[in-house]
Amino acid sequence: MNIEIHERNRFNELLHKIHNNIEDTAFKLLLSIPEDVIPSSLMNWAEHYIDKRMNELQYQLIRDNWRSVELEKAAVQLNSKKLK
């Protein structure tokens, strides 16, 4: 079991939030433009970017699920040690 507790970095959280908002706005704008007007190179880039982002999010979900399972196991072990 490898669990580390890190101090929150509010600046990095702010940068991630800004990046996500910019990303969302860009895709909303892209979706509002008719497909006939969008260059194929931009559409290909968007498709590759979306695929990459989906893979990253799936990996993050799996990692977070494993982390929560490990934390639950650690909590159970701590509770069992307290009861002894």
Number of C-alpha atoms within 10 A of each C-alpha: 8 6 9 5 5 6 5 8 8 9 9 10 11 11 11 12 12 12 12 12 12 12 12 12 12 12 14 11 10 15 11 9 11 8 11 7 7 12 9 11 9 11 13 11 11 14 12 12 12 13 12 12 12 12 12 12 12 12 12 12 12 12 12 12 12 12 15 12 12 15 15 12 13 14 12 12 12 11 11 10 9 8 7 5
